[in-house]
Amino acid sequence: MSGAMVSVTGWGRTAPTSARLVRPGTYEEAVTAVRNCGARGGIARGLGRAYGDAAQNAGGAVLDMTGLDRIHAIDAGSGTVLCDAGVSLHRLMEVLLPLGWFVPVTPGTRQVTVGGAIGADIHGKNHHVSGSFSRHVLALELLTADGEIHAVGRGTPLFDATTGGMGLTGVILTATVRLLPVETSYMSVDTERATDLDDLMARLTATDHRYRYSVAWIDLLARGAATGRAVLTRGDHAPLEALREGTRARRRPLAFRPRQFPPAPPFVPEGLLGRVGVGLFNEIWYRKAPRARTGELQQIPAFFHPLDGVPHWNRIYGRGGFVQYQFVVGHGQEDALHRIVHRISVRRCPSFLAVLKRFGEADPGWLSFPMPGWTLALDIPANLPRLGSFLDELDEEVAAAGGRVYLAKDSRLRPDLLAAMYPRLADFRALRAELDPRGVFVSDLARRLDL
């Protein structure tokens, strides 16, 4: 339990810091770890898929919670699961899909722990229908700074501070999660192309209510009349009757078979993801997409988590790593979204992983990211010249439009903009001060933003 000093980064592989890594294997060891964090405090960490510095703690302790990964109980009648916070969504899918249940919300990777899903209040392609992950959490157990374990129920201030609270209210130990019933492990998918941003937003606004899942890949290097052109992909879980009789799929309709490809190489040429390379990729990707196709059957991993098939895909950005920038602006602020997309296009940011979605109603988490409106996420090589000042300008535009950036993906937001983006920030800070007066739980993100 003493832990060794190791270098820790987020998934973006930027700004590494050293911390003492401790991996508790029991609740008792987790309590001991919290009580012995030391002067620099500690922060829980799952599978390391937060892009920025949320699960780093320079000079302090980082608690690797993946050793607590038991599934305690599954109620196949009511559709709930009680599990440790270190259980991954991947593991839940392995166990639950054969029983006819699916996780209620999944982001673009299934390599996320349940604790991380709650701490970041993750969202997926179904936010306009299902909200964020915390909406489906019925209860949780939280290890607080005094070393005590508390049962935390929905509707309480501690629950709302913890869901989206980036691990700063305590260490989540267990959670009870409500599941989604499914008949197969396949998706019925509709794909279409949008000619520009206006066309894309009109299609999303008019027809999103017909689909449980909806997302658009957007070409942020396209300019002129094609600015914001996109490939729109939407779907729902395929019913059993959609699988043809006599096929392997029909014989094993709930099989979960993620494909695995060779890992990304340790070093990738720096220019590979420059404007020329990404521009070529974007052109090919847009052109090869069907103008309109309906009812295509895809397996769950292909629809939700295509990059999970490539281990260490974050290496493709080279040694400098990358920044993932995600923001949301509300309905009625479409002009702000247009301006930001135009600025990114003019700036020629080489992003081939850029997605636009519509959010539905917000959940009550005080620092939860989603709000009704439009969210855009994009990956950008961190070594792009003057990237910091450019993103600062975008932050200011987002804040002026009443929007916010996603803390689980942030690595460089200025603290002076945080209160404008998160109106319950003062409540969060006050509860933190009462619950953790010695500052036991802390991270590089928390220090940078004075959380």
VEXLUMDO-367863 format. One record per residue: x, y, z of N, C-alpha, C in turn; residue in one letter. Coordinates in pm, whole numbers, padded with zeros to 5 digits, always signed. Each point is the difference from the previous one (the first is absolute). Last residue first. Layout:
# VEXLUMDO-367863
XYZXYZXYZA;...
END
This chain:
# VEXLUMDO-367863
-01096+02437-00764-00127-00068+00030-00011-00034+00148L;+00332+00254-00319-00043+00037+00133-00138-00058+00031D;+00287-00073-00397-00126+00072-00010-00055+00045+00135L;+00418-00242-00040+00003+00095-00113-00124+00088-00004R;+00033-00355+00318+00092+00111+00031-00004+00107-00109R;-00253-00392-00070-00056+00079+00109+00090+00117+00036A;+00152-00311-00325-00114+00078-00050-00054+00091+00109L;+00327-00307+00120+00060+00109-00078-00109+00089-00058D;-00150-00243+00434+00059-00045-00126+00065+00119-00068S;-00237-00198+00511+00050+00108-00085+00061-00061-00125V;-00225-00107+00523-00020-00036-00140+00036+00119-00089F;+00058+00056+00461+00052-00135-00024-00011-00036-00148V;-00082+00427+00288+00038-00015-00139+00062-00134-00031G;-00201+00185+00419+00146-00013-00010+00047-00018-00145R;-00472+00033+00124+00068+00125+00036+00152-00008-00012P;-00438-00253-00176+00142-00033-00009+00084+00123+00036D;-00482+00007+00011+00021-00145+00001+00147-00037+00014L;-00141+00459-00036-00062-00059+00120+00036-00148+00013E;+00143+00237-00381+00067+00057+00117-00055-00060+00129A;-00204-00118-00410+00135-00057+00011+00070+00049+00124R;-00414+00187-00107-00017-00136+00050+00136-00067+00017L;+00001+00427-00191-00044+00008+00140-00016-00141+00059A;+00103+00046-00462+00114+00036+00084-00038+00002+00148R;-00343-00077-00311+00094-00111+00001+00118+00030+00091F;-00313+00340-00076-00058-00104+00084+00096-00119+00012D;+00118+00344-00295+00012+00046+00139-00057-00104+00096A;-00044-00080-00469+00137-00015+00047+00015+00042+00146L;-00387-00016-00328-00004-00059+00134+00139-00018+00059R;-00075+00182-00449-00063+00088+00099-00010-00059+00140P;+00329-00053-00435-00065-00091+00093-00063+00080+00114Y;+00221+00228-00358-00044-00122-00069-00081-00092+00090M;+00199+00404+00157-00098+00036-00103-00056-00123-00068A;+00347-00050+00315-00124+00036+00066-00108+00039-00099A;+00445-00101-00159-00072-00117+00051-00134+00036+00060L;+00366+00283-00193-00119-00026-00080-00090-00107+00061L;+00430+00138+00183-00092+00113+00008-00128-00021-00080D;+00380-00316+00012-00094-00007+00113-00100+00114+00004P;+00215-00220-00454+00036+00102+00098-00102+00000+00114R;+00135-00439-00315-00096+00108+00021+00051+00099+00105L;+00204-00433-00181+00061+00131-00010-00098+00117+00020R;-00076-00494-00031+00137+00001+00052+00058+00139+00003S;-00505-00323-00061+00076+00125+00004+00141-00021+00055D;-00383-00312-00045+00087+00005-00117+00094+00121+00003K;-00328-00089+00337+00064-00130-00015+00094-00004-00120A;-00274+00385+00099+00116-00011+00087+00072-00134-00015L;-00289+00295-00362-00012-00125+00075+00127-00021+00081Y;-00234+00487-00153+00088-00105-00050-00006-00118+00097V;-00392+00398-00120+00105-00049+00090+00087-00102-00073R;-00395+00447-00084+00037-00141-00010+00110-00037+00097G;-00219+00439-00121-00064-00073+00107+00030-00149-00002G;+00181+00357-00286-00125-00056-00050-00074-00080+00107A;+00426+00191+00086-00087+00113-00034-00136-00048-00049A;+00339-00320+00083-00050+00058+00125-00098+00115-00027A;+00219-00193-00371-00092-00097+00061-00062+00059+00127V;+00336+00248-00208-00123+00002-00080-00103-00095+00057E;+00422+00004+00198-00068+00127+00027-00130+00010-00078E;+00281-00372-00078-00057-00005+00135-00081+00126+00029D;+00252-00011-00395-00122-00079-00011-00069-00012+00135L;+00414+00213-00006-00099+00083-00070-00133-00075-00017E;+00365-00235+00178-00044+00101+00096-00109+00089-00062D;+00218-00307-00277-00104-00063+00082-00048+00093+00110L;+00353+00153-00271-00118-00020-00083-00114-00062+00082F;+00424+00053+00199-00068+00128-00013-00127-00012-00084S;+00269-00390+00049-00053+00046+00127-00077+00130-00012G;+00237-00186-00377-00127-00067+00030-00062+00053+00129L;+00417+00110-00282-00093+00096+00062-00136-00062+00033R;+00269-00322-00302+00047+00134+00043-00114+00087+00054P;+00006-00538+00043-00044+00098-00101+00040+00140+00046L;+00059-00435+00236+00111+00084-00045-00038+00097-00110N;-00298-00331+00201+00036+00100+00101+00110+00093-00047A;-00389-00247-00303+00138-00023+00045+00046+00113+00091P;-00516-00124-00028+00095+00088-00068+00140-00035+00049I;-00567-00168-00005+00138-00029+00040+00094+00086-00083D;-00547+00073+00150+00101-00020-00102+00135-00027+00062L;-00585+00081+00078+00126-00051+00057+00097-00023-00114A;-00505+00267+00125+00101-00034-00101+00127-00044+00073L;-00572+00091+00098+00135-00025+00048+00090-00045-00113T;-00508+00267+00120+00088-00061-00099+00140-00018+00059W;-00491+00027+00279+00066+00077-00104+00088-00085-00089G;-00181-00013+00538-00073-00007-00126+00067+00088-00106P;+00318-00202+00357-00112+00091+00013-00073-00004-00133M;+00445-00283+00278-00105+00020-00100-00105+00103+00041P;+00389-00119+00299+00025+00075-00121-00122+00022-00088F;+00062-00046+00557-00030-00083-00117+00007+00086-00126S;+00059+00117+00481+00103+00023-00102-00019-00091-00120L;-00320-00013+00346+00040+00141+00007+00109+00034-00102W;-00394-00378-00056+00137+00012+00050+00051+00143-00008G;-00447-00187-00152+00021+00096+00109+00142+00013+00053P;-00159-00095-00527-00018-00071+00126+00048+00090+00114D;-00207+00146-00508+00115-00018+00088-00039-00082+00121A;-00234-00034-00501-00008+00068+00129+00120-00033+00088E;+00115-00098-00489-00134+00021+00054+00006+00071+00134G;+00356+00011-00444-00028-00040+00136-00147+00024+00033F;+00287-00094-00480-00096+00082+00072-00020-00059+00139R;+00455-00022-00339-00120-00065+00053-00094+00106+00056K;+00495-00089-00312-00103+00093+00045-00122-00080+00044L;+00573-00086-00089-00139-00045+00002-00090+00110+00056V;+00533-00153-00194-00083+00113+00038-00146-00041-00010A;+00507-00180-00102-00098-00051+00094-00080+00119+00054L;+00348+00077-00301-00079-00101-00071-00100-00068+00092F;+00298+00488-00040-00073-00092+00087-00077-00099-00085S;+00352+00435-00035-00006-00134-00060-00063-00101+00095P;-00060+00550-00081+00036-00096+00104-00014-00141-00056C;-00044+00475-00201+00051-00123-00060+00050-00098+00106R;-00217+00457+00011+00126-00027+00069+00068-00126-00053R;-00432+00116-00153+00097+00099-00050+00138-00023+00061V;-00350-00271+00157+00025-00028-00141+00104+00095-00057S;-00153+00071+00437+00083-00121-00005+00036-00033-00143I;-00295+00356+00066+00135+00036+00046+00093-00121-00004R;-00457-00065-00106+00068+00079-00104+00142+00034+00041H;-00273-00213+00314+00035-00093-00108+00074+00073-00112V;-00166+00267+00344+00110-00084+00048+00043-00099-00107I;-00374+00277-00084+00123+00079+00005+00119-00086+00041R;-00431-00198+00001+00045+00031-00136+00133+00075+00001H;-00209-00076+00412+00053-00125-00054+00053+00022-00142L;-00222+00358+00198+00129-00021+00064+00065-00128-00051A;-00435+00096-00142+00096+00092-00063+00139-00018+00061D;-00368-00235+00186+00051-00062-00122+00100+00091-00072E;-00269+00017+00435+00136+00049-00018+00065-00064-00124Q;-00438-00115+00161-00007+00145-00015+00136+00064-00020G;-00010-00448+00264-00092+00032-00108-00021+00151-00003H;+00454-00124+00231-00141-00032+00010-00078+00025-00127G;+00524-00167+00060-00074+00126+00005-00148-00034-00010V;+00506-00267+00120-00143-00002-00028-00051+00142+00005V;+00509-00290-00073-00081+00106+00059-00147-00024-00034F;+00542-00230-00016-00144-00019-00013-00073+00111+00073Q;+00519-00192-00180-00074+00119+00039-00148-00026-00023Y;+00502-00270+00056-00138-00013-00043-00078+00116+00059Q;+00542-00081-00130-00100+00063+00084-00137-00037-00055V;+00512-00258-00032-00108+00076-00062-00092+00057+00107F;+00557-00200-00084-00134-00024+00050-00103+00087-00070G;+00499-00053-00063-00057+00119+00062-00139-00019+00057G;+00252-00338-00250+00052+00021+00136-00066+00118+00071R;-00293-00224-00388+00143+00024+00018+00036+00031+00144G;-00435-00132-00198+00026+00144-00005+00147+00033+00023Y;-00192-00444+00024+00008+00044-00139+00027+00150-00013I;-00071-00271+00413+00137+00022-00046+00007+00062-00140R;-00406-00146+00231+00041+00138+00029+00145+00029-00041N;-00218-00435-00023-00019+00085-00118+00042+00144+00026W;+00027-00453+00256+00092+00116+00003-00018+00091-00123H;-00234-00445-00092+00063+00035+00128+00097+00116-00014P;-00431-00130-00291+00140+00033-00025+00064+00039+00133V;-00464-00103-00033+00063-00112-00068+00147+00020-00028G;-00295+00334+00184+00043-00096+00102+00066-00122-00063D;-00210+00356-00255+00142+00018+00032+00049-00095+00108L;-00466+00012-00145+00090-00049-00106+00147+00012+00036P;-00472+00015+00252+00139+00008+00045+00099-00044-00109H;-00503+00022-00046+00030+00087+00113+00150+00027+00020F;-00171-00278-00363-00085+00120+00004+00045+00097+00108F;+00215-00424-00053+00023+00081-00120-00079+00130+00006A;-00056-00326+00350+00132+00066+00002+00025+00089-00121P;-00417-00250+00017+00011+00108+00099+00140+00064+00002I;-00163-00220-00456+00018-00049+00135+00025+00118+00094Q;-00300+00040-00450+00137+00012+00049+00006-00061+00140Q;-00347+00048-00468+00028-00064+00127+00148+00013+00034L;-00351+00320-00305+00121-00081+00000+00021-00060+00139E;-00371+00304-00174-00015-00136+00048+00124-00087-00005G;-00022+00426-00327-00081-00028+00119+00008-00148+00036T;+00253+00440-00297-00011-00145+00016-00075-00027+00129R;+00193+00423-00356-00109-00040+00090-00006-00153+00002A;+00370+00222-00185-00086+00119+00007-00119-00027+00091R;+00461-00262+00088-00117+00000-00088-00079+00130+00012P;+00539-00033+00074-00124-00017+00074-00119+00002-00096A;+00454+00087-00136-00036-00142+00002-00130-00026+00077K;+00191+00442-00039-00043-00050-00131-00045-00145+00004R;+00177+00213+00393-00127+00061-00039-00051-00061-00130Y;+00422-00136+00156-00104-00044+00092-00137+00055-00040W;+00386+00141-00239-00033-00140-00029-00116-00046+00087I;+00167+00430+00083-00061-00005-00133-00044-00142-00033E;+00241+00070+00399-00136+00053+00009-00072-00007-00134N;+00459-00128+00020-00086-00095+00071-00145+00050+00001F;+00319+00292-00174-00021-00113-00090-00092-00103+00064L;+00131+00363+00264-00087+00045-00108-00032-00111-00098G;+00313-00076+00343-00136-00002+00051-00098+00046-00107V;+00458+00013-00113-00042-00137+00028-00143-00007+00047G;+00188+00429-00072-00009-00074-00126-00053-00141+00024V;+00081+00286+00373-00116+00044-00079-00016-00081-00128R;+00258-00258+00381-00002+00141-00036-00118+00032-00089G;+00170-00429+00211-00131+00059+00028+00002+00151-00017L;+00393-00250-00092-00105-00087-00052-00138+00060+00019L;+00454+00166+00137-00077+00065-00105-00119-00081-00049G;+00321-00152+00340-00074+00117+00047-00090+00060-00107E;+00128-00528+00042+00057+00123-00056-00086+00121+00030P;-00002-00407+00339-00062+00029-00128+00062+00128-00054V;+00087-00413+00399+00035+00131-00054-00058+00014-00140F;-00099-00388+00260+00040+00093+00106+00030+00140-00051P;-00360-00302-00266+00143-00006+00030+00038+00102+00106P;-00489-00233-00011+00070+00109-00068+00148-00005+00036A;-00263-00465+00019+00008+00130+00069+00068+00106-00087P;-00292-00410-00214+00132+00025+00059+00005+00137+00067P;-00481-00201-00010+00100+00023-00104+00136+00018+00066F;-00518-00227+00121+00124+00059+00050+00100+00009-00116Q;-00578-00048+00111+00117-00030-00083+00121+00073+00055R;-00458-00181+00269+00078+00116-00047+00120-00045-00082P;-00461-00230+00155+00127-00040-00062+00077+00121-00051R;-00460-00214+00276+00080+00124+00005+00140-00034-00046F;-00542-00218-00040+00145-00019+00010+00071+00136-00006A;-00486-00123-00033+00053+00086+00106+00150-00019+00020L;-00271-00251-00325-00035+00142-00018+00061+00094+00102P;+00064-00483-00226+00061+00057+00122-00026+00151+00001R;-00196-00256-00342+00023-00109+00095+00057+00050+00131R;-00066+00300-00360-00130-00041+00054+00016-00113+00103R;+00384+00155-00232-00053+00106+00085-00132-00041+00065A;+00199-00278-00320+00070-00008+00128-00054+00105+00097R;-00339-00160-00374+00131+00063+00006+00061-00018+00137T;-00450-00144-00136+00106-00087-00048+00139+00058+00005G;-00413+00337-00024-00005-00140+00045+00117-00078-00059E;+00038+00536+00074-00053-00101-00092+00007-00140+00059R;-00066+00475+00263+00107-00093-00033-00057-00115-00083L;-00276+00346+00187+00084+00060-00103+00114-00091-00045A;-00315-00099+00360-00058-00024-00132+00082+00061-00113E;+00105+00073+00466+00035-00135-00045-00049-00026-00142L;+00098+00508+00120-00081-00107+00059+00039-00135-00058P;+00330+00441+00058-00077-00080-00095-00085-00103+00074A;+00167+00495+00170+00029-00141+00018-00093-00082-00090H;+00107+00485-00173-00057-00054+00123+00038-00147+00007D;+00165+00500-00282-00049-00136+00008-00064-00034+00132G;+00314+00366-00365-00099-00013+00107-00054-00142+00003R;+00383+00380-00237-00025-00141+00029-00095-00010+00118T;+00224+00367-00395-00091-00016+00112-00036-00147+00016L;+00399+00336-00223-00063-00131-00017-00079-00026+00127V;+00167+00496-00241+00003-00103+00104-00058-00131-00049A;+00177+00572-00080-00059-00121-00060+00025-00119+00092R;+00140+00475+00065-00085-00077+00088-00066-00120-00065G;+00163+00355-00333+00036+00009+00142-00100-00076+00087T;+00016+00076-00498+00000-00132+00062+00032+00005+00149A;+00001+00385-00297-00137-00052+00004-00009-00135+00070A;+00441+00226+00118-00093+00053-00098-00139-00058+00017G;+00384-00312+00181-00019+00146+00003-00102+00042-00105R;+00219-00455+00316-00076+00046-00116-00027+00150+00015A;+00207-00268+00340+00093+00062-00096-00071+00048-00125L;-00212-00238+00366+00035+00135+00043+00108+00064-00086L;-00395-00398-00019+00128+00033-00064+00034+00146+00031D;-00307-00383+00282+00000+00127-00072+00139+00030-00053I;-00361-00410+00203+00141+00032-00025+00001+00122-00089W;-00411-00150+00333+00048+00042-00131+00151+00019+00003A;-00441-00274+00281+00128+00070+00004+00040+00036-00143V;-00403-00271+00343+00022+00091-00113+00133+00071+00017S;-00392-00394+00216+00140+00042-00010+00020+00084-00125Y;-00436-00151+00111+00059+00000+00134+00141+00056-00004R;-00395+00141-00356+00111-00090+00026+00043+00008+00145Y;-00339+00276-00214-00033-00134-00049+00104-00104+00041R;+00028+00479+00083-00093-00064+00093-00039-00141-00044H;+00280+00301-00265+00070-00067+00110-00095-00077+00092D;-00094+00289-00411-00024-00145+00008+00070-00070+00117T;+00000+00493-00120-00128-00052-00052-00025-00145+00036A;+00408+00235+00119-00114+00060+00067-00130-00067-00041T;+00405-00129-00215-00002-00041+00140-00125+00052+00071L;+00072+00138-00444-00032-00143+00005-00009-00049+00145R;+00139+00444-00072-00141-00015-00036-00042-00147+00007A;+00453+00108+00065-00080+00039+00116-00149-00014-00029M;+00303-00087-00356+00016-00096+00109-00090+00034+00117L;+00022+00301-00362-00069-00122-00040+00005-00103+00112D;+00247+00392+00059-00144+00028+00006-00082-00124-00033D;+00472-00026-00043-00043+00004+00139-00149+00027+00012L;+00144-00236-00449+00064+00108+00076-00060+00003+00140D;-00109-00353-00309+00087+00079-00088+00073+00113+00070T;-00159-00510+00166-00051+00138+00004+00099+00089-00072A;-00131-00566+00000+00095+00110-00008-00074+00134+00007R;-00119-00515+00219-00024+00095-00108+00105+00110+00004E;-00191-00515+00237+00112+00091-00028-00038+00091-00115T;-00212-00380+00399-00024+00083-00118+00114+00099-00016D;-00082-00505+00275+00066+00130-00018-00041+00065-00132V;-00080-00400+00413-00057+00035-00130+00034+00146-00027S;+00260-00382+00325-00065+00130-00015-00056+00011-00142M;+00136-00433+00368+00015+00071-00127-00075+00132+00003Y;+00010-00383+00318+00121+00082+00015+00032+00072-00131S;-00506-00151+00203+00116-00047-00074+00120+00088+00033T;-00419+00065+00213-00027-00134-00051+00120-00059-00072E;-00055+00372+00435+00024-00015-00144-00028-00145-00040V;-00058+00396+00446-00024-00132-00060+00023+00001-00151P;+00241+00302+00401-00090+00012-00116-00024-00140-00059L;+00134+00181+00536+00047-00044-00130-00108+00015-00108L;+00174+00220+00516-00114-00052-00076+00043-00024-00144R;+00313+00000+00465-00030+00065-00128-00119-00069-00066V;+00315+00076+00483-00113-00076-00053-00053+00074-00122T;+00510-00008+00262-00115+00070-00058-00105-00101-00041A;+00501+00084+00322-00097-00084-00071-00109+00088-00058T;+00397+00206+00174+00034-00141+00020-00094-00094-00074L;+00202+00539-00021-00117-00083-00021+00042-00146+00010I;+00231+00443+00225+00026-00117-00085-00128-00082-00009V;+00015+00551+00080+00039-00123+00066+00024-00110-00102G;-00094+00465-00100-00078-00013+00123+00037-00126+00076T;+00191+00124-00430+00046+00092+00104-00086-00001+00126L;-00018-00228-00463+00067-00071+00108+00038+00084+00119G;-00255+00157-00391+00138-00031-00036+00080-00061+00115M;-00490+00140-00053+00091+00069+00090+00146-00037-00016G;-00427-00171-00207+00064+00108-00073+00105+00073+00082G;-00306-00249+00279-00023-00033-00140+00046+00119-00087T;+00027+00055+00466+00088-00110-00039-00015-00035-00147T;-00275+00328+00219+00137+00050-00007+00096-00107-00052A;-00453-00109+00070+00009+00095-00110+00139+00062-00012D;-00092-00298+00360-00014-00072-00126+00021+00096-00117F;-00011+00185+00427+00124-00073-00021-00005-00081-00129L;-00389+00245+00142+00109+00086-00046+00129-00076-00028P;-00456-00267-00061+00070+00063+00112+00110+00091-00054T;-00286-00289-00272-00072+00115+00051+00064+00069+00117G;+00103-00522-00085-00037+00104-00096-00074+00115+00069R;+00332-00287+00307-00116-00021-00085-00025+00115-00094G;+00413-00256+00308-00044+00128-00056-00113-00027-00099V;+00307-00224+00436-00098-00033-00102-00061+00132-00049A;+00505-00051+00224-00138+00049+00010-00084-00057-00114H;+00497-00060+00303-00072-00040-00120-00148+00035+00018I;+00492+00212+00221-00127-00069+00020-00066-00031-00136E;+00413+00259+00092+00022-00144+00004-00126-00081+00023G;+00059+00489-00065+00018-00043+00140+00022-00150+00013D;-00096+00217-00423+00133+00038+00047+00027-00041+00144A;-00355-00292-00287+00027+00143+00012+00133+00025+00072T;-00276-00390-00306+00101+00010+00105+00045+00146+00008L;-00471-00242-00196+00106+00098-00016+00091+00001+00123L;-00414-00288-00301+00072+00008+00126+00124+00086-00022E;-00512-00012-00260+00144-00027-00002+00054+00005+00142L;-00491-00026-00346+00065+00023+00130+00149-00027-00017A;-00293+00017-00377-00103+00001+00104+00058+00029+00137L;+00121+00113-00540+00062-00047+00124-00103+00015+00112V;-00062+00153-00451-00031-00142+00013+00067-00062+00123H;+00060+00456-00142-00145-00014+00003-00041-00144+00029R;+00459+00136-00068-00051+00012+00137-00151-00015+00009S;+00243+00003-00424+00010-00125+00076-00066+00010+00137F;-00193+00333-00368+00136-00044+00030-00004-00120+00096S;-00414+00097-00346+00077+00080+00093+00139-00058+00022G;-00364-00154-00307+00026-00069+00127+00076+00083+00102S;-00142+00155-00454-00105-00092+00045+00021-00042+00145V;+00308+00282-00229-00128+00066-00029-00119-00085+00043H;+00450-00166+00030-00032+00095+00105-00135+00068-00024H;+00268-00370-00235-00142-00003+00035-00039+00105+00103N;+00448-00110-00170-00077+00039-00117-00150+00010+00030K;+00309+00057+00422+00022-00075-00121-00083+00053-00114G;+00242+00132+00528-00116+00002-00090+00035-00081-00124H;+00184+00058+00560+00020-00017-00144-00133+00006-00076I;+00203+00134+00469-00139-00002-00048-00003-00010-00153D;+00382-00028+00311-00003+00090-00115-00141+00018-00054A;+00064-00281+00375+00078+00120+00032+00002+00101-00113G;-00207-00426-00066-00078+00084+00093+00074+00131+00027I;+00212-00321-00269-00122+00042-00069-00085+00091+00087A;+00386-00203+00183+00033+00109-00091-00121+00052-00073G;-00059-00374+00274+00032+00118+00082+00037+00119-00086G;-00072-00410-00213-00126+00055+00048+00025+00123+00087V;+00369-00108-00369-00057-00062+00119-00133+00064+00038T;+00228-00063-00500-00027+00100+00103-00055-00074+00121V;+00092-00131-00491+00109-00015+00097-00006+00113+00103Q;-00276-00045-00393-00055-00080+00110+00106-00025+00106R;-00078+00428-00363+00084-00112+00039-00071-00076+00111T;-00194+00390-00192+00064-00058-00117+00101-00109+00031G;-00396+00076+00353+00070+00097-00084+00065-00071-00118P;-00458-00151+00274+00141-00029-00023+00062+00110-00084T;-00472-00159+00314+00073+00107-00069+00143-00047-00018V;-00313-00301+00188-00095+00104-00044+00063+00111-00081P;+00147-00532+00004+00023+00118+00083-00086+00115-00051V;-00185-00492-00078+00109+00084-00050+00017+00118+00093F;-00241-00542-00037+00006+00135+00057+00123+00073-00052W;-00141-00482-00058-00099+00088-00060-00004+00140+00057G;+00303-00385+00088-00122-00005+00080-00109+00091-00055L;+00444-00023-00189-00062-00132-00014-00128-00017+00080P;+00239+00415+00045-00062-00020-00131-00058-00139-00019L;+00253+00134+00400-00142+00034-00006-00065-00027-00135L;+00477-00076+00109-00084-00076+00092-00148+00021-00029V;+00334+00234-00254+00028-00144-00010-00098-00083+00082E;-00016+00470+00036-00058-00048-00125+00024-00150-00018M;+00198+00210+00371-00145-00005+00014-00067-00051-00126L;+00461+00078-00013-00032-00119+00079-00150-00013+00020R;+00154+00386-00217+00028-00118-00082-00040-00127+00075H;-00011+00409+00224-00119-00019-00082+00018-00120-00092L;+00276-00008+00456-00005+00076-00125-00134-00022-00071S;+00146-00006+00545-00046-00083-00112-00009+00086-00125V;+00106+00165+00448+00110-00032-00090-00036-00091-00115G;-00297+00136+00364+00026+00114-00090+00112-00028-00099A;-00321-00395+00200+00107+00089+00044+00022+00110-00103D;-00489-00217+00017+00138-00036-00031+00097+00097+00065C;-00548-00170-00107+00079+00058+00108+00143-00045-00020L;-00463+00050-00337+00124-00066+00036+00065+00077+00114V;-00522-00078-00272+00097+00081+00074+00124-00083+00029T;-00472-00109-00204+00103+00062-00083+00089+00096+00075G;-00384-00308+00129-00021+00145-00002+00103+00073-00086S;+00024-00474+00022-00141+00032-00011-00025+00148-00013G;+00430-00199+00074-00041-00011-00140-00148+00028-00019A;+00390+00135+00354-00142-00030+00007-00052-00001-00143D;+00504-00061+00242-00075+00039-00118-00144-00041+00022I;+00486+00087+00314-00134-00054-00019-00061+00054-00128A;+00473+00062+00126-00056-00062+00120-00135-00066-00025H;+00474+00118-00269-00143+00017-00023-00071-00077+00110I;+00521+00215+00008-00096-00109+00012-00140+00045-00042R;+00473+00216+00040-00070-00019-00127-00100-00117+00004D;+00417+00293+00233-00133-00023+00056-00096-00014-00118L;+00443+00097-00097+00007-00122+00079-00130-00034+00069G;+00081+00404-00255-00036-00114-00083+00015-00133+00072T;+00094+00479+00138-00114-00073+00055-00038-00123-00081M;+00432+00341+00131-00045-00081-00113-00110-00093+00049D;+00196+00475+00191-00056-00128+00040-00055-00071-00123L;+00390+00393+00122-00103-00035-00096-00046-00141+00034V;+00286+00429+00272-00039-00139-00022-00105-00009-00109A;+00378+00402+00027-00088-00063+00097-00029-00144-00033G;+00262+00322-00267+00062-00010+00131-00085-00066+00106G;-00263+00151-00416+00145+00021+00007+00051-00002+00143A;-00419-00212-00254+00017+00069+00128+00150+00016+00026N;-00428-00164-00390+00141+00019+00035+00009+00077+00131Q;-00400-00103-00278+00041-00114+00084+00150+00002+00024A;-00212+00345-00260-00097-00024+00107+00041-00112+00094A;+00198+00238-00417+00071-00021+00127-00092-00030+00117D;-00124-00094-00531+00090+00099+00056+00059-00043+00133G;-00315-00269-00260+00101+00046-00095+00103+00092+00062Y;-00272-00434+00202-00017+00145+00001+00114+00060-00081A;-00010-00467+00083-00053+00051-00125-00046+00146+00006R;+00201-00359+00328+00082+00105-00057-00051+00058-00130G;-00185-00341+00324+00077-00052-00112+00074+00109-00078L;-00143+00122+00477-00050-00124-00055+00092-00052-00109G;+00052+00325+00470+00023-00014-00144-00055-00135-00045R;-00004+00390+00451-00027-00131-00057+00021+00004-00151A;+00262+00310+00372-00113+00000-00092-00018-00141-00055I;+00267+00312+00438-00013-00111-00093-00121+00018-00090G;+00385+00301+00352-00131-00057-00024+00001-00113-00101G;+00367+00274+00206-00045+00036-00136-00130-00068-00039R;+00218-00079+00427-00025+00143-00012-00053+00042-00136A;-00091-00509+00152+00110+00093+00017-00038+00143-00030G;-00243-00456+00014+00033+00066-00127+00121+00092+00012C;-00260-00328+00305+00145+00018-00006+00045+00066-00130N;-00457-00112+00107+00047+00056+00127+00150+00028+00000R;-00204-00207-00378-00052+00137+00015+00053+00064+00128V;+00107-00451-00079+00066+00085-00098-00045+00145+00014A;-00212-00332+00261+00137+00026+00046+00072+00095-00094T;-00424-00147-00130-00011+00089+00116+00139+00036+00051V;-00020-00317-00338-00036+00131-00053-00011+00102+00113A;+00069-00449+00113+00123+00060-00053-00027+00137-00061E;-00368-00244+00151+00083+00038+00115+00130+00064-00046E;-00293-00182-00321-00049+00127+00052+00084+00047+00117Y;+00256-00299-00348-00118-00018+00085-00049+00138+00043T;+00380-00043-00275-00071-00120-00045-00122-00032+00082G;+00337+00458-00152-00069-00077+00103-00075-00119-00060P;+00420+00307-00159-00107-00081-00059-00067-00084+00108R;+00337+00472-00098-00044-00099+00097-00119-00075-00060V;+00427+00367-00142-00112-00081-00046-00030-00112+00099L;+00233+00514-00008+00014-00131+00065-00123-00083-00033R;+00198+00393-00331-00082-00023+00118+00030-00138+00056A;+00148+00411-00408+00034-00120+00077-00085-00009+00126S;-00106+00220-00513+00050+00033+00133+00023-00130+00075T;-00088+00207-00553+00015-00106+00102+00048+00057+00133P;-00195+00205-00459+00025+00048+00137+00010-00112+00103A;-00211-00182-00438+00062+00131+00017+00023+00025+00149T;-00242-00374-00249+00146-00014+00013+00071+00135+00004R;-00487-00152-00023+00059+00088-00100+00152+00001+00002G;-00273-00233+00321+00001-00071-00127+00060+00085-00112W;+00172+00122+00483-00132-00036-00049+00013-00067-00136G;+00402-00040+00362-00062+00096-00091-00145-00041-00022T;+00466-00102+00348-00141-00020-00033-00045+00108-00098V;+00462-00264+00248-00045+00111-00083-00140-00030-00050S;+00206-00188+00478-00007-00026-00144-00043+00127-00071V;+00165-00234+00511-00017+00124-00075+00006-00033-00149M;-00178-00360+00370+00122+00052-00062-00032+00130-00073A;-00236-00288+00447-00007+00060-00132+00133+00054-00048G;-00212-00233+00417+00081+00121+00006+00001+00072-00134S;-00218-00429+00115-00080+00121+00000+00084+00126+00000M;
END
